[in-house]
Amino acid sequence: MVKFDYFYGGHVEMQDAGFLATPVAERNLSEELLASSFSEAKAMAKVMDPLGYDTLWMSEHHFQSEGFGGIPNVHMTSVYLAGVTRNMNFGAFFSIVPAWHPLRLAEDFASADVMTGGRVRFGIGRGYILREVETLGSPLEDDEANRDLFEEQVEIVIKAWEKDSFSHRGKNYVIPADGMHRGEKLEEITLVPRPLRRPVEFWQPIASGSQRGMDFMVKNGIKGVIAGGTAPGGSAEKTALRWKETLAKAGQEVEIGERLGLGVQIHMADSEEKAIEEARPYFEEQLKVLAPLGMIKNLSEYQIEATSDSRKAPSAGLPTLEDGVAEGTWICGPPRKIKEELNGILERFPKIERISVGLGGLAIPPSVIRKDLEWFGKEVLPEFREKN
């Protein structure tokens, strides 16, 4: 049974977007506006809660003074949102594991799980912004060191949740600390509290597509999230087939889409053409934000620079929203078009577990996101809930 979610990146309402809008580095936002990510998430959750969505996922971000990610602690935010809703779940797409001590991460999630009665979900990632990860004391540019740290941290979180007491000695952590406690040598510790529902379901993006990453996920029972590329024969299908093969090598036979979630970005209007024109500046703003961070593949240095220059951008051969639609990363149009595309996705990925109809929504004004959520929830989602 597929669940429908939304992924909100934590950005705030801005007055302009696109190549002709304010350069990212020049956005000077008030503290009040930067803090509005929480009220925006609350407003989205209140729209989603009665309509049958399963989970509102949020990004963990730090030091985002430009306004593109204002939620540093998703678990704390989830407790806040659970208090103003009745049915929905909340989770992180994704907790930046290297930005945490693994035991604090395990404690925070477990505490939120207990306080919400089991309504939080767990997503993990390695981070991708130097200003965040390295400022908080962990490696990022040294990819191998980042991955080594991440894998050890995840191992510790799993031990802390699944064992009544445990110890760990690794490259980065010795748990518990060497020493005495009440006159006896410390041998093991117990995490307090532990999550209500164990084992905890882990979700992790399949981003780089490295075999080491996939093998680690399969070994530890972690489910994968594929962002975009859902068109027939596209990148999502290729990744899902590699995922299926990796599971098979580990002795786990699954159907295509099993143990996976997919993400697409919807925007709704009375016609596909109108939706595309409305969404175009949001797409351009996403390029401005993400390209300099290395998150848009296959761009030259000139193209990356052009995303920040309104004179160069139109002739730099940059990706377009039409490309995103053709690739199946964006779905734009009226309810009929959205249903058609989602039915195609479900035919190609018959065992998919989750579909998020937001990919962070970066640069889409939260007021617009709420309208999309309500329209989708009232005129598209009921059809798929009936099928389930």
TIVEX-43753 format. One line per 5 residues: number of its first residue (from 1); their letters; for each residue x, y, z of C-alpha. Coordinates in pm, 1 decimal. Example, Ala and Ser with C-alpha at 12.3 -4.5 7.8 and 13.67 -1.06 7.14 Angstrom:
% TIVEX-43753
1> as> 1230.0:-450.0:780.0; 1367.0:-106.0:714.0
***
This chain:
% TIVEX-43753
1> mvkfd> 0.0:0.0:0.0; 165.1:320.0:-116.4; 169.7:614.2:123.4; 165.0:974.0:4.1; 385.1:1231.5:175.0
6> yfygg> 524.5:1579.8:128.7; 885.3:1687.5:178.6; 934.5:2048.3:291.1; 1287.3:2187.3:294.2; 1221.9:2452.9:559.0
11> hvemq> 1246.1:2761.7:336.2; 1048.8:3079.3:398.9; 813.5:3293.4:192.9; 1010.4:3521.6:-39.1; 897.7:3805.0:-262.3
16> dagfl> 1090.7:3700.5:-572.2; 1245.8:3398.2:-738.1; 1431.0:3310.2:-1056.7; 1733.1:3424.1:-1252.2; 1614.4:3787.6:-1252.4
21> atpva> 1547.3:3786.9:-876.5; 1772.7:3871.0:-582.5; 2104.9:3679.8:-589.2; 2114.2:3408.0:-323.7; 2410.7:3560.3:-136.6
26> ernls> 2236.8:3898.3:-122.6; 1918.7:3781.5:47.0; 1910.9:3968.0:377.9; 1615.5:3837.9:576.3; 1489.6:3941.0:917.4
31> eella> 1516.3:3708.5:1216.0; 1138.3:3700.1:1231.0; 1112.7:3581.1:870.8; 1391.1:3325.1:913.8; 1209.2:3180.5:1215.3
36> ssfse> 884.9:3145.7:1019.7; 988.0:2799.3:893.1; 817.9:2653.8:1200.4; 487.5:2833.0:1145.9; 502.3:2740.9:776.1
41> akama> 551.1:2373.0:864.4; 260.7:2400.8:1109.4; 34.1:2549.5:844.5; 125.2:2273.1:596.7; 65.6:2003.1:855.9
46> kvmdp> -280.2:2142.4:935.0; -371.3:2130.0:564.9; -237.9:1776.2:523.8; -366.8:1617.8:844.1; -737.4:1576.6:756.1
51> lgydt> -671.4:1485.9:391.4; -500.4:1149.8:433.2; -133.0:1226.7:382.6; 95.2:996.8:579.4; 408.8:1197.9:662.2
56> lwmse> 540.9:1551.8:642.4; 916.2:1517.0:597.2; 1145.2:1812.1:670.3; 1510.7:1892.4:602.2; 1764.0:1944.3:876.1
61> hhfqs> 1968.2:2254.4:794.6; 2200.7:2488.8:982.3; 2313.9:2851.3:940.6; 2088.2:2914.4:638.8; 2065.0:3292.5:671.8
66> egfgg> 1951.9:3316.0:307.7; 1620.3:3158.2:408.8; 1643.7:2822.2:232.8; 1643.3:2591.7:535.6; 1541.4:2705.5:882.2
71> ipnvh> 1479.3:2381.2:1075.4; 1793.9:2267.9:1261.8; 1620.6:2002.3:1474.4; 1349.6:1805.4:1296.0; 1276.1:1582.1:1596.1
76> mtsvy> 1196.4:1878.6:1819.7; 986.8:2030.9:1541.0; 801.6:1700.8:1500.5; 691.3:1711.0:1864.2; 559.9:2064.2:1808.4
81> lagvt> 367.3:1960.7:1495.6; 226.9:1644.3:1651.3; 71.7:1863.7:1919.8; -138.0:2053.3:1663.5; -242.6:1754.2:1447.0
86> rnmnf> -418.3:1423.2:1509.0; -319.3:1169.0:1246.5; -1.9:1257.8:1061.3; 353.8:1144.8:1106.7; 664.2:1362.4:1085.1
91> gaffs> 1024.5:1289.7:997.6; 1357.6:1411.9:866.1; 1457.8:1398.7:499.3; 1724.8:1385.1:625.7; 1897.7:1408.6:962.4
96> ivpaw> 2258.5:1506.9:889.5; 2416.2:1227.8:1090.6; 2775.3:1364.3:1088.3; 2641.8:1686.2:1244.5; 2541.3:1489.6:1556.4
101> hplrl> 2693.4:1279.6:1826.7; 2520.6:949.9:1744.7; 2391.6:900.7:2099.2; 2235.1:1247.3:2105.9; 2069.0:1172.6:1773.4
106> aedfa> 1940.4:840.9:1908.3; 1812.6:1009.1:2226.1; 1644.0:1298.3:2046.5; 1457.0:1073.0:1805.1; 1357.5:829.3:2079.9
111> sadvm> 1233.1:1112.5:2302.0; 1025.1:1254.7:2016.3; 888.3:907.9:1941.1; 776.9:860.5:2301.5; 628.2:1210.2:2334.7
116> tggrv> 429.1:1178.0:2010.0; 309.1:823.2:2067.2; 511.2:681.1:1778.3; 438.7:948.1:1516.1; 795.9:1028.0:1410.3
121> rfgig> 990.8:874.8:1122.7; 1367.5:842.4:1079.1; 1563.2:951.7:772.3; 1941.7:981.2:757.7; 2198.9:1137.5:528.8
126> rgyil> 2568.5:1231.6:515.7; 2516.9:1602.8:445.8; 2623.2:1802.1:142.1; 2693.5:2157.8:262.8; 3041.3:2233.8:396.6
131> revet> 2918.4:2533.5:598.2; 2695.4:2297.4:793.7; 2886.9:1972.2:831.3; 3243.5:2097.6:876.1; 3142.3:2391.5:1095.9
136> lgspl> 2983.3:2137.4:1329.6; 3310.2:1946.2:1344.0; 3284.9:1662.9:1093.8; 3447.0:1600.4:752.7; 3260.7:1652.8:428.9
141> eddea> 3508.9:1732.4:152.9; 3702.6:1418.5:247.2; 3432.0:1186.6:118.8; 3586.1:866.9:252.6; 3626.7:1013.3:600.8
146> nrdlf> 3269.0:1140.8:590.4; 3136.5:800.4:485.5; 3348.4:614.8:742.9; 3217.0:841.9:1018.7; 2857.4:814.9:898.8
151> eeqve> 2863.8:435.7:886.8; 3008.0:409.7:1236.5; 2751.9:656.3:1370.3; 2462.2:460.6:1218.4; 2601.5:139.6:1368.4
156> ivika> 2598.8:306.9:1711.1; 2241.3:433.5:1671.5; 2120.7:83.9:1578.3; 2300.3:-71.3:1876.8; 2160.5:190.9:2112.6
161> wekds> 1803.4:122.8:2003.7; 1812.1:-254.0:1967.4; 2018.8:-364.9:2267.9; 1922.6:-339.3:2634.2; 2280.4:-231.8:2698.3
166> fshrg> 2579.9:-206.8:2469.1; 2937.0:-97.5:2415.5; 3125.6:18.3:2109.2; 3490.0:62.6:2016.8; 3558.3:206.7:1674.9
171> knyvi> 3771.6:448.1:1479.4; 3580.4:756.1:1596.4; 3400.1:655.3:1916.9; 3461.8:461.6:2236.2; 3133.2:397.4:2420.2
176> padgm> 3107.7:406.1:2714.1; 3400.3:623.7:2813.2; 3686.0:446.6:2986.5; 3647.4:501.0:3358.7; 3465.3:412.3:3678.5
181> hrgek> 3100.0:458.8:3772.7; 2988.3:401.7:4134.1; 3306.6:216.9:4209.4; 3288.9:-20.0:3911.5; 3453.1:-9.3:3569.5
186> leeit> 3216.4:112.0:3300.8; 3149.6:-173.3:3060.1; 2818.1:-91.1:2889.6; 2549.3:177.9:2881.9; 2174.7:183.7:2817.4
191> lvprp> 2000.8:444.4:2605.0; 1710.1:610.1:2786.9; 1451.4:634.6:2642.2; 1438.7:404.0:2344.4; 1182.8:436.3:2061.9
196> lrrpv> 839.6:287.3:2114.2; 842.2:83.3:1794.4; 1150.5:-123.2:1727.8; 1320.5:-195.9:1502.7; 1301.7:160.9:1377.4
201> efwqp> 1243.9:201.6:1004.1; 1538.7:388.0:847.4; 1517.5:587.5:522.2; 1822.5:712.2:333.2; 1862.0:885.8:-4.7
206> iasgs> 2025.3:685.6:-280.7; 2211.4:991.8:-402.1; 2558.0:910.0:-530.6; 2448.6:559.3:-621.5; 2775.7:411.4:-495.9
211> qrgmd> 2775.8:37.0:-450.2; 2935.5:77.3:-108.1; 2643.6:295.9:-4.7; 2382.7:50.8:-130.7; 2559.5:-244.9:29.9
216> fmvkn> 2568.2:-62.5:363.2; 2196.5:13.5:341.5; 2104.0:-344.6:259.2; 2325.3:-482.7:536.3; 2152.9:-262.5:792.4
221> gikgv> 1795.7:-292.4:665.5; 1779.8:71.5:553.4; 1518.5:166.2:293.4; 1606.4:391.7:1.5; 1467.4:718.1:-132.3
226> iaggt> 1506.3:810.7:-499.9; 1455.0:1175.1:-593.6; 1302.9:1241.3:-935.1; 1385.1:1082.1:-1269.2; 1061.2:881.5:-1269.8
231> apggs> 996.6:894.0:-1646.8; 991.3:559.0:-1833.4; 1346.1:427.9:-1862.5; 1478.0:714.5:-1654.2; 1727.0:737.9:-1370.8
236> aekta> 1479.0:621.7:-1106.4; 1414.9:292.7:-1288.3; 1786.8:233.7:-1332.3; 1853.8:300.8:-965.2; 1562.7:81.3:-857.2
241> lrwke> 1696.3:-207.1:-1068.4; 2042.3:-171.8:-910.7; 1876.3:-167.6:-570.0; 1685.7:-487.0:-653.1; 2009.2:-651.7:-771.0
246> tlaka> 2194.3:-545.4:-455.3; 1921.8:-695.5:-238.2; 1929.2:-1015.5:-446.9; 2305.7:-1051.3:-395.1; 2234.8:-1037.2:-22.0
251> gqeve> 1979.1:-1317.5:-57.9; 1674.9:-1089.5:-48.7; 1445.9:-1123.7:-350.8; 1212.5:-826.9:-397.0; 991.0:-677.3:-664.9
256> igerl> 1072.2:-346.7:-831.5; 1005.4:-58.8:-594.5; 1006.3:-267.0:-277.4; 1180.6:-103.8:20.6; 1190.8:221.3:-172.8
261> glgvq> 1030.4:563.4:-170.0; 1012.7:803.2:-464.4; 1005.4:1180.8:-466.6; 859.6:1409.8:-732.2; 776.4:1779.3:-724.2
266> ihmad> 420.7:1870.6:-814.7; 273.6:2206.4:-899.3; -92.2:2233.5:-990.9; -282.3:2472.1:-1215.8; -574.9:2453.4:-1458.3
271> seeka> -343.3:2346.0:-1741.0; 2.6:2197.3:-1774.3; 122.4:2507.2:-1959.3; 3.4:2741.0:-1686.1; 157.1:2525.5:-1411.8
276> ieear> 492.4:2523.2:-1591.8; 494.6:2899.2:-1638.2; 407.5:2953.5:-1272.4; 676.0:2710.7:-1156.1; 952.4:2832.5:-1387.2
281> pyfee> 1095.5:3096.5:-1147.4; 1093.3:2841.4:-863.3; 1293.1:2599.0:-1077.1; 1540.8:2873.0:-1170.0; 1583.2:2968.5:-804.7
286> qlkvl> 1657.1:2605.9:-722.8; 1937.7:2610.6:-979.2; 2075.6:2929.7:-820.3; 2075.4:2770.1:-474.8; 2189.6:2416.8:-554.6
291> aplgm> 2430.3:2444.8:-848.8; 2709.8:2618.1:-650.8; 2677.2:2340.7:-390.4; 2747.5:2073.1:-650.2; 2393.9:1936.0:-635.8
296> iknls> 2309.1:1977.7:-1006.3; 2489.7:1714.3:-1209.9; 2685.0:1764.6:-1531.7; 2718.6:2142.4:-1519.7; 3036.5:2317.1:-1630.4
301> eyqie> 3204.3:2580.1:-1415.2; 3073.1:2844.0:-1654.4; 2716.5:2716.5:-1618.2; 2743.0:2713.0:-1239.6; 2862.9:3073.7:-1245.6
306> atsds> 2584.6:3164.4:-1488.9; 2313.9:3059.1:-1243.3; 2410.3:3364.9:-1037.4; 2426.8:3604.4:-1332.7; 2097.1:3708.3:-1490.8
311> rkaps> 2278.5:3819.6:-1806.3; 2453.6:3485.4:-1864.8; 2186.2:3242.9:-1743.4; 1947.3:3257.9:-2044.5; 2219.4:3159.3:-2293.7
316> aglpt> 2426.3:2923.2:-2079.1; 2247.0:2603.0:-2179.3; 2118.5:2542.4:-1827.2; 1858.4:2277.3:-1750.2; 1498.6:2395.5:-1791.6
321> ledgv> 1177.8:2312.7:-1613.0; 1065.6:2138.3:-1931.1; 1367.6:1908.2:-1885.9; 1256.4:1837.7:-1530.0; 906.0:1752.1:-1650.2
326> aegtw> 1038.3:1525.3:-1927.3; 1262.4:1344.6:-1677.7; 970.9:1284.4:-1441.2; 1118.3:1494.2:-1162.7; 846.4:1760.7:-1187.3
331> icgpp> 475.9:1694.3:-1253.5; 285.7:2006.9:-1352.0; -78.6:2044.0:-1441.2; -438.5:1989.1:-1333.3; -560.9:1692.1:-1126.8
336> rkike> -615.2:1479.4:-1437.8; -251.6:1521.1:-1545.3; -118.8:1451.4:-1196.1; -326.4:1131.8:-1169.7; -209.3:1015.5:-1511.8
341> elngi> 157.0:1058.9:-1423.4; 122.8:896.6:-1081.3; -59.5:596.8:-1229.8; 230.9:556.7:-1471.4; 477.9:564.4:-1183.3
346> lerfp> 280.1:299.9:-995.6; 276.8:76.9:-1304.0; 655.9:101.8:-1334.1; 716.6:67.2:-958.6; 434.8:-165.2:-845.7
351> kieri> 573.9:-221.3:-496.5; 680.5:134.3:-416.7; 617.7:208.9:-49.4; 604.0:589.7:-48.6; 564.1:874.4:-294.2
356> svglg> 646.2:1223.6:-178.0; 476.5:1484.0:-395.0; 733.4:1739.6:-281.0; 1110.0:1736.1:-326.0; 1176.4:2000.7:-63.6
361> glaip> 970.4:2253.5:-256.5; 1275.2:2479.2:-254.2; 1181.6:2837.2:-356.8; 813.3:2749.7:-398.5; 641.3:2997.9:-164.5
366> psvir> 491.3:2807.9:129.4; 158.7:2976.1:51.5; 171.6:2809.6:-293.3; 272.7:2475.7:-141.2; -34.4:2486.1:83.0
371> kdlew> -260.2:2540.0:-217.6; -97.3:2247.3:-400.6; -132.2:2027.5:-93.0; -499.9:2108.2:-52.8; -583.4:2065.1:-422.3
376> fgkev> -389.4:1737.9:-445.5; -537.0:1613.3:-117.6; -894.8:1680.5:-224.8; -892.2:1589.3:-595.1; -605.1:1344.0:-648.3
381> lpefr> -527.9:1159.8:-326.4; -878.0:1010.8:-274.5; -846.5:807.4:-595.4; -524.3:645.2:-475.6; -652.0:588.0:-123.2
386> ekn> -947.8:399.1:-272.7; -708.4:183.1:-476.9; -510.3:107.3:-162.2
***
